[in-house]
Amino acid sequence: MCAMRLTGYADKFGVHPGDKIKFYVNCDGPAEYKAELVHMIHGDTNPRGPGFIEKPLSADVNGSYQGRKQIIHGGSYGFVEDKPQLNVESFTLQCWIWPTTPKTHPRYWKHGAQGLVTKWSDGKGYGLFINEEGQVELRINDQKVTTGAPIRDHAWHFVAASYDAETGEATLYHEPQIVYALDPVIEPVTAAIAAKPIAIPAPLAIAAYVDKVDDSALAKSSLPAGVWFTGKYNGKIDSPRLCKKALSRLEIEQMKGGAQPGLTERRNSGPTGALSEVIVAAWDFWDGIDTIVAKDNGPYRFDATLVNCPTRALTGYNWAGQNFDWKYAKKEYGAIHFHDDDVDDARWEFDMEWTVPEGFRSTSYAIKLTTSEGDEDYIPFWVVPKIGQEQSKIAVMIPTISYMAYANEHVACNAGGAELFVYRVPIMQHQNMFLAEHREYGGSIYDTHTDGSGICMSSRLRPILSIRPKYDHFLAQAPWQYPADLHLIYWLETMGYQYDIITDEDVTYDGVARLEGYNVVITGSHPEHNSGTQLDALHNYTQRGGRLMYMGADGWYWVHSYHPAYDDKGRGVITEMRRCESGIRTWRADPGEYYHQGTGELGGMWRFRGRQLYSVAGVGMTNEGFDISTYFSRTPDSLDPRVAWAFEGIEYDEKLGNFGLVGGGAAGLELDIVDTMLGSPPHTLAVATSAGRHTEAYLLVMEDFGFNQQGLDGTTHPRVRGDIAFHETPNGGGAFSFSSIAFCGSLPWNEGKNNISTLVGNVLNRFMADGPLPPPPADAIKHRGRADYESPALASKPS
């Protein structure tokens, strides 16, 4: 086992001076731990660089705290608090199900019974289940009735059970929606059960059942507190119904329509008046898809609270394949997909709270957690100035949406082809091993759930063990995302620049107001995942004279949105992404399931929303490879007087970045190029390129070709390269793009005394200056066609 006895998280990514931030800690074993505020400067332990650098700071949050274990109750479900009407004697339960793991292969973990719709616990009550053998099961107290027929996975089934308390007759129905030619007929099963369901005070559960109710400390992080749910179901459920009568098969069929209040001769779409009188609850999951409530349209309005954000906006049993946007065919999107490893909020009790002093410096911080027994964890956060109280001319935009997309990634452990992908054996970090054993900590949007379906939502209200200093990602075998962005922070600190930190969460919610107080905005090394309002703000900022330094690659790639149902917990709690028909993806959404459940917008790539990656910073993602990084060479464009100032102190023939802490060079991992046909402004200058220097491990992205063929790798294809680029924007603005995820890893080399540092310093000094950029020469103002552009891969060296 891999034990991480110390883990934690904060209630915010970014906190303003004068505001409070809370920290939540699990200390599983040690009696106490120490918390210390540190300024995070460099998180890379590579001995070829400056090494790990943190600066301890004095703060009233520092001190020793009593250790206590806190756990995450993972897995999604719905519940309705106990009500007298739910403790029925006679009843009928019915729903549609699309199970994904009704029975697991013996080589995998063993599922217990899975709850469908239950008011059952410890041998008391009633409910519909899938039993350990993968069969539909009715439970009444300790009595069980099953058809004996296994359930086909990834297929719709109608299931129902009735019980007549007067006669003791119980009937169970299991009806596959599709019956193949050689499928046995599944007949209804009838049994005699003398005892009526015993009323219990536990909640009614959807997609789970109640294990126990107690007031123990570990039960506090469940919802509702004190109730332990188990038997978490994997799969879709559609249209659950509960009636207080044993219905006939015909009445069960009529009940599929559910409760339809206000019936008249013109609105006769539900059961008869007499039949509607026995309805206890009729949950219509199509109603309120953008919420975390399962709406009950029955007479008592027993709306179910949805816990751990199951996936909605999914095709139901009646999807006709004609409408692909749930907003225009809601009743065909009545399915909720529950997973036994969903998580939306750890729901821990906070251990410490800190009020950030007024005027406190905006930069990168962490609470460092340690024990005397050698345990250690860091909880990163950023101090962000309030709008109008900017502390600097420079803003570093931390890509927190991308951090959430990669949060707690399991690909290194779970991807069967990981070695082929990275051209080596992945080296696991202790975080990877811990997460493999603790699925309740949730996965990343690059992972699949335990049932194989793609994870499309990620929460920041949980320990995110991949957002840590000292963490090397298996793809790069070097820092990635957060610790990689600390390469930039180290460089800014070493070079003596004063800067502010903002997050893309701030830009999403605040728009251009968050940016316009700065002369220059600098991105992180990999701002891959973005919201539409963030991209709007960046566009408006550069069009109004702002300057953008794009420090990485694979930016502006995937469509993300924040789920509005969690706004009461703070900004940016849950981010959502759907992987559609193109793009580099570890899973793909099923047909009809491309639209976000929170905002209703189309997911997938921004490129296929008509917003080219190239239009934001002048370059776009074209290739990736994870063996080694290489260097850039200047092009003739770099001599153009519009941009020659950026290369002061750098000879034309110098190898730009033939060194670095990420793959050994500045050009690597994922790379962007200039392409005017795909949206780069036609006046863009490609001032340096890595063309012709990549290995066969570097491959062209699939959206850039129509069919597979030889010659798509870095040894042959001209688009497998990176281009450093510059273009002017209106009103004296501009964008400089460095187009490589590995690029920032070259900045700390030799304590910042290198040509990559010189190049970035020249650009930053020009971009941070007050006033508009110097105007271009008069002869640069001319008409340009997009097809007039020549690839830097073909450009010749000047004589």
C-alpha positions, 0 to 999 in steps of 0.5 A, a space after each residue: 500500500 501507498 500511505 499518504 497520511 497527510 492530505 488537504 485542500 483549501 476552499 479557494 484557489 485565489 483569495 483577496 487581501 482582507 478575505 479569509 481562506 479555509 484549509 481542510 486537513 486529513 491527518 490519518 495517524 499522527 497525533 498532530 501536524 504542523 502548518 506553515 505558510 510558505 511562498 512557493 518559488 520553485 517546485 522542481 527538484 531536478 538537480 540540474 536546476 536551482 532545486 526546490 525553493 520555498 520561503 517560510 513566512 510569518 503568519 498567524 495561521 502557522 502552528 501545530 494542530 491536532 491530527 484527525 482522520 477525515 474521509 471522502 464519501 465518494 460515489 454519486 447518489 440521490 436521497 430524499 429525507 425520511 417522510 411518513 409517505 415513503 414508509 409504504 406497506 403495499 407498493 410498486 417501484 419501477 424505473 428504466 436502467 442502463 447498467 454499466 457494471 452489473 457484474 465485474 470480471 473476477 480479475 477485478 474488484 468484487 461489487 456488492 449489491 447495487 441500489 437502484 431505488 431503495 428505502 432499505 437498510 440492515 434487513 429492514 424496508 424495501 427496494 430495487 437492487 442489482 444483486 451480487 450476481 448481476 440480477 435484478 432483485 427486490 428486497 422486502 426486509 430480509 426477503 429477496 426475490 430475483 428473476 435469476 436472469 443476468 442484466 446485459 450491461 450498456 443496454 436499457 432495461 425496464 424493471 419494476 416490482 410490486 408488493 401487496 401487503 394484504 395478500 403478501 404477493 410480490 412480483 418482479 419484472 425485468 424487461 430488456 428493451 432490446 431482445 435479440 433472437 437467441 435471448 431467453 424470455 425473462 418471465 415475471 417472478 412471483 413470490 409470497 412474502 408475509 411480512 410487510 416492509 418495516 418502516 425505517 427512519 433512513 432516507 430513500 436512496 436512488 442509486 445506493 442504499 443506506 448502510 448505517 446511520 450514526 454520529 461518528 466523526 467519519 460520518 460527518 462528511 457524508 450527505 446527509 451527515 451521519 448517513 453511510 450510503 453503500 451499494 453505489 450504482 454504476 449506470 443510468 437510471 431514468 424515470 423512477 416511480 413509487 406508488 403506494 399500491 401493488 399495480 397490475 402490469 397494465 397500470 405499471 405501463 400507464 405509470 411510465 408517464 408519471 404524474 401529470 398535474 392539471 390534466 384536462 381533455 386537452 392535457 391527457 398525458 398521464 395516468 388516470 385520475 384514480 391511478 394518480 391518487 396512489 402516486 407517492 413520487 414520480 421523479 423526472 430527471 429531464 426536469 432541471 438538468 442544470 441543477 443538482 436536484 432530481 425533480 419529483 413531479 408527484 403530489 408530495 414534491 419529494 425532490 431528491 438531492 443529488 450528491 457528488 454530481 452525477 452526470 446529466 444531459 445524457 440520452 434516456 431510454 426513449 432517445 430517438 437519435 434526432 435531437 442532439 441538444 438536450 435543451 430541445 428534447 428534454 424528455 429524451 434526456 431523462 437519464 442520470 448516470 451515477 458512478 461509484 467514484 464521483 465526487 463534488 465536495 470532500 465535505 471535510 470540517 475545516 482545521 484552520 482559517 486565515 485572514 489575508 492581511 490587507 496589502 499582502 503581496 500577490 504571488 504563489 503561496 502554500 500551506 506546508 503540512 508536516 508531521 514529526 514522523 516525516 509526513 508532508 503535503 502542500 496546499 497551494 493557493 494564490 493571493 489575487 489583488 482586488 480589481 482596482 487594487 493592482 500591485 503591478 503592471 504584470 499579471 500572471 494568469 494561472 491556468 486553474 481550469 487546466 489544473 482542475 482538468 488534470 486533477 488527480 490523474 490516473 492515466 499513468 496507472 490505468 492506461 494500458 498503452 502508457 509506455 508506448 505513449 511516452 516512449 519509456 516506462 512511466 515512473 510513478 510518484 507516491 501520489 499516483 499510487 495513493 490515488 490508485 488505491 483511493 478512488 474516492 479522491 476522484 479522477 481527472 477529466 483525462 480518466 474514466 470512471 470505474 465503469 469505463 465511462 469518461 469523467 467529464 467533471 472535476 471539483 476543486 473541493 478535494 485534495 488535488 495531489 497533482 497540484 503539488 510542488 515536487 510532483 513530476 508528471 508521468 508524461 514529461 517525467 518532469 513538472 507539469 501544470 502547477 509545478 511547471 508554472 513555478 519555473 516561470 515564478 522562479 524566473 520572475 523572482 530571480 530577475 526582480 520583476 514585480 508581478 500580480 497573480 490572477 487565475 483564469 477562474 477570476 477572468 471567467 467571472 470578472 471578464 476584461 475588468 480583471 485584465 485591463 489594469 495590467 500592461 501585460 498578461 502572462 499565461 502559464 505553460 499549459 492553458 489548455 482548458 478554457 471557458 468562453 468568457 475567459 477567451 472573450 476577455 483575452 480577446 477584448 483585452 488585446 484588442 484594446 491595447 493589452 499585451 499577451 505573452 503566451 508562455 506555453 502550448 496547447 492553449 485554448 483547446 477544450 471547451 470548459 464551463 463552471 457548473 452554476 449549481 455550485 455557485 453557493 459554495 464559491 466560484 469555479 467549484 465544478 468544471 465540466 468538459 465533454 470530449 466530442 468527435 475530434 481532438 486528442 482524447 482519452 475517451 469520447 462522449 457517446 452520441 447525443 451527449 456533447 452538450 454540457 449539463 450545467 450551461 447547455 453549451 456545446 462541448 468539445 474543442 473550441 476549434 469546432 465551435 468556430 473559435 480557432 485556437 490560432 486567433 487568440 495568440 497567433 498560434 495553435 496546437 499541432 503535435 505532441 511527443 513525450 520523449 525528448 525536447 529540442 531547441 528553436 532556431 531563428 527565422 528570417 522573420 526575426 530580423 524584421 524591424 517589427 520584432 528584431 528588438 526581441 532578439 537583442 543580445 542573441 546571435 542569429 545562429 544561436 540555438 535557442 533553448 538547447 537546454 532545459 529542465 523539461 525534456 532537455 530543451 525548450 521545444 517539446 511535449 506539445 507544440 503550437 505553430 503559425 497557420 494563417 489558414 486556421 486563424 493566425 492573423 495574416 501579419 503574424 511573424 514566425 520568428 523561430 522554429 523547431 522544424 525538422 528536429 523532432 523524433 518519431 514520438 512526436 505525432 500530428 494531432 488528429 484534427 489536422 488530417 483526414 485519414 491515417 497514413 505514413 509520415 505523420 511524425 516529427 521526422 517527416 511531417 512539416 507541421 510537427 514543429 513549434 513556432 515562436 511568433 509575434 503579432 501586433 493587435 489594435 491600439 498598440 497591443 500585441 501577442 508574443 507566443 513561445 509555443 511549447 509546454 517545455 519552454 518555461 523549463 528553460 528559464 531557470 537554467 543557469 539561474 536565468 542566465 541563458 538566451 531563453 531568459 534573454 528573449 523573454 526578458 526583452 519581450 516582457 520589458 517592452 510589453 510591460 512599459 506604459 503606453 502603446 507599443 511602438 508603431 510598425 514601419 510604414 511599409 508594414 501596413 499593407 494588404 495580406 492574404 491568408 494564403 500568402 503566408 510561407 511556413 517557417 519550415 520552408 523559409 531559407 536563411 538570409 544571406 
